[in-house]
Amino acid sequence: MFVLATGYNCLGMKFSTYLNKFMVFWVFIGTIIVVITVPVMAPTHTSAKWVFTEFMNGTGYDNLGLVFFLGLLQAGWTLVGYECGAQIVEGTKNAEVAAPRGIILCIGSAIVQGFVLIIAVLFSIQDVDELLESPMPIATFFLRSTSKPLTAFFLVILLVAQFGSLCNSILATGHLFWALARDGCVPFHRSLYQLSDNHIPVRALILQMAISIIVIMPSFGTMIYWKAIMSTAVICINISYGLPLVCRLIWTRKDMPKGPFNLHGWSIPLNILSVFWILFFGVILCVPSYHPVEAETMNWASLMIGAVSIFALCFWFISGRKNYKGPVQTTEE
């Protein structure tokens, strides 16, 4: 899938546009089909009281407040990707307005879509314990609620949607690598900065594909590694969202240049709220999900973040501080 998605992105931004337009209709229609079909075909339905008021604690913790915060992990893993619009902004028209509008539209759509799907799923669950014990809970849920042919059909809908998401993630990461190479932040930056004939950072795309495959391979041996990777990724992504906000609050709070799309008087309050949320959520993402904590249930995200931080600091002092001169202006290109 990594190779196929990387190859598709090498075709050019025009093909990425085609994919995104297709994905809008695919995800919208697929969501409607699932939301309508699953509750209609479900043999039994849970009560509204169970859906909206039932509180299930399978963590082993006695503190229900902590259990509630741990439940936010699912939303944290889902509501990410805000940075994609900023990373591919150089390839869009009217970027100063299109990019922020696209980010807001994506977040709003994801919240609405997620809420509708959650309600449909909760009303259609047949056996919660079976889902918790199943190695493939999504397939099990569809199978118990509908039929084998429809389960296969729904899984195809999810597969295509995930492939589209993978393509966009690879494209965004490739552009990020290219931007870092442009600014001299990564090794072999002169080579990675080169574009193909159709103005695509092919070398950067191939590099990020290779790194992704290497990083993900150990997860086939143990799910502990996979869970640590997921938690670490979400924490690092949220930190990357928060750093520009912190810089904006500390250094340019009063003299921030205004673009054609801005938040006016809401800018500072929303920046402060976002920073506090990121700090709080970063701590929650490092808390083990189960108690008592053992090697299998330990949340190793903090260890992985420490390793990444040490590597980044070492790289900065050895090479980065010598080569990095600040963002490079390439308006002529």
DRENDO-1510 file (C-alpha; in Angstrom, 1 decimal, always signed):
<recs>
REC; n; res; u; v; w
REC; 1; MET; +0.0; +0.0; +0.0 .
REC; 2; PHE; +2.9; +2.4; +0.8 .
REC; 3; VAL; +4.5; +1.7; -2.6 .
REC; 4; LEU; +1.2; +2.1; -4.5 .
REC; 5; ALA; +0.3; +5.3; -2.7 .
REC; 6; THR; +3.8; +6.8; -3.2 .
REC; 7; GLY; +3.7; +5.9; -6.9 .
REC; 8; TYR; +0.3; +7.6; -7.2 .
REC; 9; ASN; +1.7; +10.8; -5.6 .
REC; 10; CYS; +4.6; +10.7; -8.1 .
REC; 11; LEU; +2.1; +11.3; -10.9 .
REC; 12; GLY; +1.6; +14.9; -9.9 .
REC; 13; MET; -0.7; +17.3; -8.0 .
REC; 14; LYS; -3.3; +17.1; -10.7 .
REC; 15; PHE; -3.9; +13.4; -9.9 .
REC; 16; SER; -4.0; +14.2; -6.2 .
REC; 17; THR; -6.8; +16.7; -7.0 .
REC; 18; TYR; -8.7; +13.9; -8.8 .
REC; 19; LEU; -8.3; +11.6; -5.9 .
REC; 20; ASN; -9.5; +14.2; -3.3 .
REC; 21; LYS; -12.6; +15.0; -5.4 .
REC; 22; PHE; -13.4; +11.3; -5.7 .
REC; 23; MET; -12.8; +10.8; -2.0 .
REC; 24; VAL; -15.3; +13.5; -1.0 .
REC; 25; PHE; -18.1; +11.6; -2.8 .
REC; 26; TRP; -16.8; +8.2; -1.8 .
REC; 27; VAL; -16.6; +9.0; +2.0 .
REC; 28; PHE; -19.9; +10.9; +1.9 .
REC; 29; ILE; -21.8; +8.2; +0.1 .
REC; 30; GLY; -20.1; +5.4; +2.0 .
REC; 31; THR; -21.0; +7.0; +5.3 .
REC; 32; ILE; -24.6; +7.4; +4.3 .
REC; 33; ILE; -24.7; +3.7; +3.3 .
REC; 34; VAL; -23.2; +2.5; +6.5 .
REC; 35; VAL; -25.3; +4.8; +8.7 .
REC; 36; ILE; -28.6; +3.7; +7.1 .
REC; 37; THR; -27.9; +0.0; +6.3 .
REC; 38; VAL; -26.3; -1.2; +9.6 .
REC; 39; PRO; -29.1; +0.0; +12.0 .
REC; 40; VAL; -31.8; -1.2; +9.6 .
REC; 41; MET; -30.3; -4.7; +9.3 .
REC; 42; ALA; -29.1; -5.1; +12.9 .
REC; 43; PRO; -31.0; -8.0; +14.6 .
REC; 44; THR; -31.4; -6.1; +17.9 .
REC; 45; HIS; -30.8; -2.5; +19.0 .
REC; 46; THR; -29.5; -1.1; +22.2 .
REC; 47; SER; -31.6; +1.4; +24.1 .
REC; 48; ALA; -31.1; +5.2; +23.9 .
REC; 49; LYS; -30.4; +5.1; +27.7 .
REC; 50; TRP; -27.5; +2.7; +27.1 .
REC; 51; VAL; -26.1; +4.7; +24.2 .
REC; 52; PHE; -26.2; +8.1; +25.9 .
REC; 53; THR; -25.7; +7.3; +29.6 .
REC; 54; GLU; -23.9; +4.0; +29.9 .
REC; 55; PHE; -20.4; +4.3; +31.3 .
REC; 56; MET; -18.2; +1.2; +30.9 .
REC; 57; ASN; -14.9; +1.0; +32.8 .
REC; 58; GLY; -12.7; -1.8; +31.5 .
REC; 59; THR; -9.4; -0.2; +32.4 .
REC; 60; GLY; -8.9; -1.4; +35.9 .
REC; 61; TYR; -8.7; +2.2; +37.2 .
REC; 62; ASP; -11.0; +3.3; +40.1 .
REC; 63; ASN; -10.9; +7.0; +39.2 .
REC; 64; LEU; -13.7; +7.5; +36.8 .
REC; 65; GLY; -12.4; +10.9; +35.8 .
REC; 66; LEU; -9.2; +9.4; +34.6 .
REC; 67; VAL; -11.2; +6.7; +32.8 .
REC; 68; PHE; -13.1; +9.5; +31.0 .
REC; 69; PHE; -9.9; +11.2; +29.9 .
REC; 70; LEU; -8.5; +7.9; +28.7 .
REC; 71; GLY; -11.6; +7.6; +26.5 .
REC; 72; LEU; -10.5; +10.8; +24.7 .
REC; 73; LEU; -7.7; +8.8; +23.2 .
REC; 74; GLN; -9.9; +7.5; +20.5 .
REC; 75; ALA; -10.9; +11.1; +19.4 .
REC; 76; GLY; -7.2; +12.1; +19.6 .
REC; 77; TRP; -6.2; +9.4; +17.2 .
REC; 78; THR; -9.0; +10.3; +14.8 .
REC; 79; LEU; -8.9; +14.1; +14.8 .
REC; 80; VAL; -5.4; +14.7; +13.4 .
REC; 81; GLY; -4.1; +15.7; +10.0 .
REC; 82; TYR; -4.9; +19.4; +10.3 .
REC; 83; GLU; -1.4; +20.1; +9.1 .
REC; 84; CYS; -1.9; +18.5; +5.7 .
REC; 85; GLY; -3.5; +21.6; +4.2 .
REC; 86; ALA; -0.5; +23.7; +5.3 .
REC; 87; GLN; +2.0; +21.2; +4.0 .
REC; 88; ILE; +0.6; +21.0; +0.5 .
REC; 89; VAL; -0.4; +24.7; +0.4 .
REC; 90; GLU; +2.4; +25.5; -2.1 .
REC; 91; GLY; +0.6; +23.5; -4.7 .
REC; 92; THR; -2.8; +25.2; -4.4 .
REC; 93; LYS; -4.4; +28.3; -5.9 .
REC; 94; ASN; -5.3; +31.2; -3.6 .
REC; 95; ALA; -3.6; +29.4; -0.8 .
REC; 96; GLU; -3.9; +32.1; +1.8 .
REC; 97; VAL; -7.6; +31.6; +1.8 .
REC; 98; ALA; -8.1; +28.1; +0.5 .
REC; 99; ALA; -5.8; +26.5; +3.0 .
REC; 100; PRO; -7.4; +27.7; +6.3 .
REC; 101; ARG; -10.9; +27.2; +4.9 .
REC; 102; GLY; -9.9; +23.7; +3.9 .
REC; 103; ILE; -8.6; +23.0; +7.4 .
REC; 104; ILE; -11.8; +24.2; +9.1 .
REC; 105; LEU; -14.0; +22.3; +6.6 .
REC; 106; CYS; -12.1; +19.1; +7.2 .
REC; 107; ILE; -12.3; +19.3; +11.0 .
REC; 108; GLY; -15.9; +20.2; +11.0 .
REC; 109; SER; -16.8; +17.5; +8.5 .
REC; 110; ALA; -14.8; +14.9; +10.5 .
REC; 111; ILE; -16.6; +15.8; +13.7 .
REC; 112; VAL; -20.1; +15.6; +12.1 .
REC; 113; GLN; -19.3; +12.4; +10.3 .
REC; 114; GLY; -17.7; +10.8; +13.4 .
REC; 115; PHE; -20.7; +11.7; +15.6 .
REC; 116; VAL; -23.2; +10.2; +13.1 .
REC; 117; LEU; -21.2; +7.0; +12.7 .
REC; 118; ILE; -20.8; +6.6; +16.5 .
REC; 119; ILE; -24.5; +6.9; +17.1 .
REC; 120; ALA; -25.3; +4.4; +14.3 .
REC; 121; VAL; -22.7; +2.0; +15.6 .
REC; 122; LEU; -23.7; +2.2; +19.3 .
REC; 123; PHE; -27.4; +1.5; +18.5 .
REC; 124; SER; -26.4; -1.5; +16.4 .
REC; 125; ILE; -23.8; -3.2; +18.7 .
REC; 126; GLN; -24.9; -6.8; +19.4 .
REC; 127; ASP; -22.2; -8.0; +21.9 .
REC; 128; VAL; -19.8; -5.5; +23.4 .
REC; 129; ASP; -17.6; -8.3; +25.1 .
REC; 130; GLU; -17.2; -10.1; +21.7 .
REC; 131; LEU; -16.0; -6.9; +20.1 .
REC; 132; LEU; -13.5; -6.2; +22.8 .
REC; 133; GLU; -12.1; -9.7; +22.5 .
REC; 134; SER; -12.1; -9.8; +18.7 .
REC; 135; PRO; -8.8; -9.4; +16.8 .
REC; 136; MET; -10.8; -7.6; +14.1 .
REC; 137; PRO; -13.6; -5.7; +15.9 .
REC; 138; ILE; -14.8; -3.7; +12.9 .
REC; 139; ALA; -15.3; -6.8; +10.7 .
REC; 140; THR; -17.0; -8.6; +13.7 .
REC; 141; PHE; -19.3; -5.7; +14.2 .
REC; 142; PHE; -20.4; -5.6; +10.6 .
REC; 143; LEU; -20.7; -9.4; +10.5 .
REC; 144; ARG; -23.0; -9.5; +13.5 .
REC; 145; SER; -25.1; -6.5; +12.5 .
REC; 146; THR; -25.5; -7.4; +8.8 .
REC; 147; SER; -24.3; -10.3; +6.6 .
REC; 148; LYS; -21.1; -11.7; +5.1 .
REC; 149; PRO; -21.5; -10.0; +1.6 .
REC; 150; LEU; -22.3; -6.6; +3.2 .
REC; 151; THR; -19.4; -7.0; +5.6 .
REC; 152; ALA; -17.0; -7.5; +2.7 .
REC; 153; PHE; -18.6; -4.5; +0.9 .
REC; 154; PHE; -18.3; -2.2; +4.0 .
REC; 155; LEU; -14.7; -3.3; +4.4 .
REC; 156; VAL; -14.0; -2.3; +0.8 .
REC; 157; ILE; -15.5; +1.1; +1.5 .
REC; 158; LEU; -13.1; +1.5; +4.5 .
REC; 159; LEU; -10.1; +0.2; +2.5 .
REC; 160; VAL; -10.6; +2.7; -0.3 .
REC; 161; ALA; -11.1; +5.5; +2.2 .
REC; 162; GLN; -7.9; +4.5; +4.1 .
REC; 163; PHE; -6.0; +4.4; +0.8 .
REC; 164; GLY; -7.1; +7.9; +0.0 .
REC; 165; SER; -6.0; +9.1; +3.5 .
REC; 166; LEU; -2.7; +7.3; +3.1 .
REC; 167; CYS; -2.1; +9.1; -0.3 .
REC; 168; ASN; -2.8; +12.5; +1.3 .
REC; 169; SER; -0.6; +11.7; +4.3 .
REC; 170; ILE; +2.3; +10.6; +2.1 .
REC; 171; LEU; +1.9; +13.7; -0.1 .
REC; 172; ALA; +1.9; +16.0; +3.0 .
REC; 173; THR; +4.9; +14.2; +4.5 .
REC; 174; GLY; +6.8; +14.3; +1.2 .
REC; 175; HIS; +6.2; +18.1; +1.0 .
REC; 176; LEU; +7.4; +18.4; +4.6 .
REC; 177; PHE; +10.6; +16.5; +3.8 .
REC; 178; TRP; +11.1; +18.7; +0.7 .
REC; 179; ALA; +10.6; +21.9; +2.7 .
REC; 180; LEU; +13.1; +20.7; +5.3 .
REC; 181; ALA; +15.6; +19.9; +2.5 .
REC; 182; ARG; +15.1; +23.3; +1.0 .
REC; 183; ASP; +16.0; +24.9; +4.4 .
REC; 184; GLY; +19.0; +22.6; +4.9 .
REC; 185; CYS; +17.5; +20.8; +7.9 .
REC; 186; VAL; +18.1; +17.2; +6.8 .
REC; 187; PRO; +21.1; +15.1; +5.6 .
REC; 188; PHE; +21.6; +15.0; +1.8 .
REC; 189; HIS; +19.3; +18.1; +1.6 .
REC; 190; ARG; +20.7; +19.1; -1.8 .
REC; 191; SER; +19.7; +15.8; -3.3 .
REC; 192; LEU; +16.3; +15.7; -1.7 .
REC; 193; TYR; +15.5; +19.2; -2.8 .
REC; 194; GLN; +15.6; +18.2; -6.5 .
REC; 195; LEU; +12.2; +18.1; -8.2 .
REC; 196; SER; +11.2; +15.8; -11.0 .
REC; 197; ASP; +10.2; +17.0; -14.5 .
REC; 198; ASN; +6.5; +17.3; -13.4 .
REC; 199; HIS; +7.7; +19.4; -10.3 .
REC; 200; ILE; +7.2; +16.6; -7.8 .
REC; 201; PRO; +9.6; +15.9; -4.9 .
REC; 202; VAL; +10.0; +12.2; -5.9 .
REC; 203; ARG; +13.2; +11.7; -3.9 .
REC; 204; ALA; +11.5; +13.0; -0.7 .
REC; 205; LEU; +8.5; +10.8; -1.4 .
REC; 206; ILE; +10.7; +7.7; -1.7 .
REC; 207; LEU; +12.7; +8.6; +1.4 .
REC; 208; GLN; +9.6; +9.0; +3.6 .
REC; 209; MET; +8.2; +5.7; +2.1 .
REC; 210; ALA; +11.3; +3.8; +3.1 .
REC; 211; ILE; +11.4; +5.3; +6.6 .
REC; 212; SER; +7.7; +4.5; +7.1 .
REC; 213; ILE; +8.1; +0.9; +6.1 .
REC; 214; ILE; +11.2; +0.5; +8.4 .
REC; 215; VAL; +9.4; +2.1; +11.3 .
REC; 216; ILE; +6.2; +0.1; +10.9 .
REC; 217; MET; +7.8; -3.4; +10.4 .
REC; 218; PRO; +8.2; -4.2; +14.1 .
REC; 219; SER; +4.5; -3.8; +14.7 .
REC; 220; PHE; +3.9; -7.2; +12.9 .
REC; 221; GLY; +5.8; -8.8; +15.8 .
REC; 222; THR; +4.0; -7.1; +18.7 .
REC; 223; MET; +1.0; -4.8; +19.2 .
REC; 224; ILE; +2.8; -3.1; +22.1 .
REC; 225; TYR; +5.0; -1.4; +19.6 .
REC; 226; TRP; +2.1; -0.4; +17.4 .
REC; 227; LYS; +0.2; +1.2; +20.3 .
REC; 228; ALA; +3.4; +3.0; +21.3 .
REC; 229; ILE; +3.9; +4.3; +17.7 .
REC; 230; MET; +0.3; +5.5; +17.5 .
REC; 231; SER; +0.4; +7.4; +20.9 .
REC; 232; THR; +3.8; +8.9; +20.0 .
REC; 233; ALA; +2.6; +10.0; +16.6 .
REC; 234; VAL; -0.4; +11.7; +18.0 .
REC; 235; ILE; +1.6; +13.4; +20.7 .
REC; 236; CYS; +4.3; +14.6; +18.3 .
REC; 237; ILE; +1.7; +15.8; +15.8 .
REC; 238; ASN; -0.2; +17.8; +18.4 .
REC; 239; ILE; +3.1; +19.3; +19.7 .
REC; 240; SER; +3.9; +20.4; +16.1 .
REC; 241; TYR; +0.5; +22.1; +16.0 .
REC; 242; GLY; +1.2; +23.8; +19.3 .
REC; 243; LEU; +4.8; +25.2; +18.7 .
REC; 244; PRO; +3.7; +27.8; +16.1 .
REC; 245; LEU; +1.0; +28.9; +18.5 .
REC; 246; VAL; +3.5; +29.3; +21.4 .
REC; 247; CYS; +5.8; +31.3; +19.2 .
REC; 248; ARG; +2.9; +33.5; +18.1 .
REC; 249; LEU; +1.9; +34.1; +21.7 .
REC; 250; ILE; +5.4; +34.9; +22.9 .
REC; 251; TRP; +7.0; +36.8; +20.1 .
REC; 252; THR; +4.3; +38.2; +17.8 .
REC; 253; ARG; +1.3; +38.5; +20.0 .
REC; 254; LYS; +0.8; +42.2; +19.1 .
REC; 255; ASP; +2.4; +42.6; +15.7 .
REC; 256; MET; +1.3; +39.5; +13.9 .
REC; 257; PRO; +0.8; +40.2; +10.2 .
REC; 258; LYS; -2.9; +39.8; +9.1 .
REC; 259; GLY; -3.7; +37.8; +6.1 .
REC; 260; PRO; -6.9; +37.8; +4.0 .
REC; 261; PHE; -8.2; +35.0; +6.3 .
REC; 262; ASN; -7.8; +35.7; +10.0 .
REC; 263; LEU; -9.6; +35.2; +13.3 .
REC; 264; HIS; -9.6; +38.8; +14.4 .
REC; 265; GLY; -10.2; +39.2; +18.1 .
REC; 266; TRP; -10.6; +35.4; +18.6 .
REC; 267; SER; -7.0; +34.7; +17.6 .
REC; 268; ILE; -5.3; +35.1; +21.0 .
REC; 269; PRO; -8.0; +33.3; +23.2 .
REC; 270; LEU; -8.1; +30.4; +20.8 .
REC; 271; ASN; -4.3; +30.2; +20.7 .
REC; 272; ILE; -4.1; +30.1; +24.5 .
REC; 273; LEU; -6.9; +27.5; +24.7 .
REC; 274; SER; -5.2; +25.3; +22.1 .
REC; 275; VAL; -1.8; +25.4; +23.8 .
REC; 276; PHE; -3.3; +24.3; +27.1 .
REC; 277; TRP; -5.3; +21.6; +25.5 .
REC; 278; ILE; -2.2; +20.2; +23.7 .
REC; 279; LEU; -0.2; +20.2; +26.9 .
REC; 280; PHE; -3.0; +18.4; +28.8 .
REC; 281; PHE; -3.7; +15.9; +26.0 .
REC; 282; GLY; +0.0; +15.1; +25.7 .
REC; 283; VAL; +0.0; +14.0; +29.3 .
REC; 284; ILE; -3.1; +11.9; +28.9 .
REC; 285; LEU; -1.7; +10.1; +25.8 .
REC; 286; CYS; +1.3; +8.9; +28.0 .
REC; 287; VAL; -0.9; +7.4; +30.7 .
REC; 288; PRO; -1.2; +3.5; +30.5 .
REC; 289; SER; -4.7; +2.5; +29.3 .
REC; 290; TYR; -4.9; -0.4; +31.7 .
REC; 291; HIS; -4.3; -1.1; +35.4 .
REC; 292; PRO; -2.3; -2.8; +36.9 .
REC; 293; VAL; +0.5; -1.7; +34.6 .
REC; 294; GLU; +2.6; -4.5; +33.1 .
REC; 295; ALA; +5.0; -4.8; +30.2 .
REC; 296; GLU; +2.2; -5.6; +27.9 .
REC; 297; THR; -0.1; -2.8; +29.1 .
REC; 298; MET; +2.5; -0.2; +29.6 .
REC; 299; ASN; +2.3; +3.0; +27.5 .
REC; 300; TRP; +5.8; +3.3; +26.0 .
REC; 301; ALA; +5.0; +6.6; +24.2 .
REC; 302; SER; +7.0; +8.6; +26.7 .
REC; 303; LEU; +10.1; +6.4; +26.1 .
REC; 304; MET; +9.8; +6.8; +22.3 .
REC; 305; ILE; +9.3; +10.5; +22.6 .
REC; 306; GLY; +12.4; +10.7; +24.8 .
REC; 307; ALA; +14.4; +8.8; +22.1 .
REC; 308; VAL; +13.2; +11.0; +19.3 .
REC; 309; SER; +14.0; +14.2; +21.4 .
REC; 310; ILE; +17.5; +12.9; +22.1 .
REC; 311; PHE; +18.1; +12.1; +18.5 .
REC; 312; ALA; +16.8; +15.5; +17.4 .
REC; 313; LEU; +18.9; +17.4; +19.9 .
REC; 314; CYS; +22.0; +15.5; +19.0 .
REC; 315; PHE; +21.4; +16.0; +15.3 .
REC; 316; TRP; +20.8; +19.8; +15.9 .
REC; 317; PHE; +24.1; +20.3; +17.8 .
REC; 318; ILE; +26.1; +18.1; +15.4 .
REC; 319; SER; +24.8; +19.4; +12.1 .
REC; 320; GLY; +21.6; +21.3; +12.2 .
REC; 321; ARG; +22.8; +24.5; +13.9 .
REC; 322; LYS; +25.6; +24.7; +11.3 .
REC; 323; ASN; +23.5; +24.2; +8.2 .
REC; 324; TYR; +20.1; +25.7; +9.1 .
REC; 325; LYS; +19.9; +29.4; +8.3 .
REC; 326; GLY; +16.2; +29.9; +8.6 .
REC; 327; PRO; +13.4; +29.4; +6.0 .
REC; 328; VAL; +14.6; +29.9; +2.5 .
REC; 329; GLN; +12.7; +32.2; +0.3 .
REC; 330; THR; +12.2; +30.7; -3.2 .
REC; 331; THR; +9.5; +32.9; -4.7 .
REC; 332; GLU; +11.5; +33.2; -7.9 .
REC; 333; GLU; +11.1; +29.4; -8.4 .
</recs>
